[in-house]
Amino acid sequence: MRKYLFGTGLIGVISSTLALLRGQQGQAITWRTVLAWLSWGISVAYVVGSITEMRREEQGRPTIEESHAEKKAHKQLSKQLAK
């Protein structure tokens, strides 16, 4: 659980959240603000998806084929079969 909470992606999302909240205080909502929050939302979705994939891989459950974990596992299997 610790590696998920202290992962660089999650720390980055938290720090960007704090920066957005500090910058938003007393300011009107502009298109730049909307784009910043949209970017933040995409980052959160990416971090949650990454954590989910890592958790599935550890549990031995199937992962998405295009994921980094699946490519890594396929590469390791190919090396083992080549020996």
PLY file of the C-alpha trace (Angstrom):
ply
format ascii 1.0
element vertex 83
property float x
property float y
property float z
element edge 82
property int vertex1
property int vertex2
end_header
0.00 0.00 0.00
2.89 2.34 0.74
4.22 2.21 -2.81
0.84 3.36 -4.13
0.51 6.25 -1.69
4.04 7.51 -2.16
4.28 6.94 -5.92
5.54 9.86 -7.97
2.31 10.11 -9.94
0.16 10.52 -6.86
2.56 12.99 -5.28
2.51 15.00 -8.52
-1.28 15.07 -8.59
-1.44 16.21 -4.96
1.09 18.97 -5.52
-0.69 20.17 -8.65
-3.98 20.16 -6.73
-2.48 22.42 -4.08
-1.04 24.75 -6.74
-4.38 24.96 -8.55
-6.29 25.65 -5.34
-3.85 28.37 -4.27
-3.99 30.02 -7.69
-7.78 29.85 -7.78
-8.38 31.78 -4.57
-10.12 35.05 -5.33
-9.78 34.65 -9.10
-12.49 34.53 -11.72
-12.90 31.32 -13.70
-11.32 31.70 -17.15
-10.70 29.29 -19.98
-7.16 28.76 -18.70
-8.50 27.72 -15.32
-10.89 25.28 -16.95
-8.05 23.78 -19.00
-5.87 23.49 -15.90
-8.59 21.59 -14.02
-9.24 19.41 -17.06
-5.56 18.55 -17.20
-5.66 17.79 -13.48
-8.62 15.45 -14.00
-6.79 13.59 -16.75
-3.75 13.23 -14.49
-5.89 11.81 -11.68
-7.50 9.32 -14.06
-4.06 8.24 -15.31
-2.71 7.74 -11.78
-5.78 5.74 -10.69
-5.52 3.58 -13.82
-1.82 2.95 -13.24
-2.38 1.95 -9.63
-5.21 -0.36 -10.69
-3.01 -2.05 -13.29
-0.14 -2.52 -10.84
-2.51 -4.03 -8.28
-3.99 -6.42 -10.85
-0.54 -7.51 -11.96
0.51 -8.26 -8.37
-2.63 -10.31 -7.79
-2.11 -12.26 -11.00
-5.34 -11.03 -12.53
-5.49 -10.22 -16.25
-4.40 -6.75 -17.26
-5.04 -4.65 -20.34
-3.00 -5.97 -23.26
-1.57 -2.58 -24.20
-0.37 -1.86 -20.69
3.28 -1.55 -19.78
2.97 -4.47 -17.37
1.67 -6.78 -20.09
4.50 -5.85 -22.47
7.05 -6.42 -19.72
5.60 -9.83 -18.86
5.55 -10.82 -22.53
9.18 -9.77 -22.95
10.25 -11.79 -19.91
8.34 -14.84 -21.17
10.00 -14.55 -24.57
13.44 -14.46 -22.94
12.64 -17.53 -20.85
11.37 -19.46 -23.87
14.48 -18.52 -25.87
16.71 -20.17 -23.26
0 1
1 2
2 3
3 4
4 5
5 6
6 7
7 8
8 9
9 10
10 11
11 12
12 13
13 14
14 15
15 16
16 17
17 18
18 19
19 20
20 21
21 22
22 23
23 24
24 25
25 26
26 27
27 28
28 29
29 30
30 31
31 32
32 33
33 34
34 35
35 36
36 37
37 38
38 39
39 40
40 41
41 42
42 43
43 44
44 45
45 46
46 47
47 48
48 49
49 50
50 51
51 52
52 53
53 54
54 55
55 56
56 57
57 58
58 59
59 60
60 61
61 62
62 63
63 64
64 65
65 66
66 67
67 68
68 69
69 70
70 71
71 72
72 73
73 74
74 75
75 76
76 77
77 78
78 79
79 80
80 81
81 82
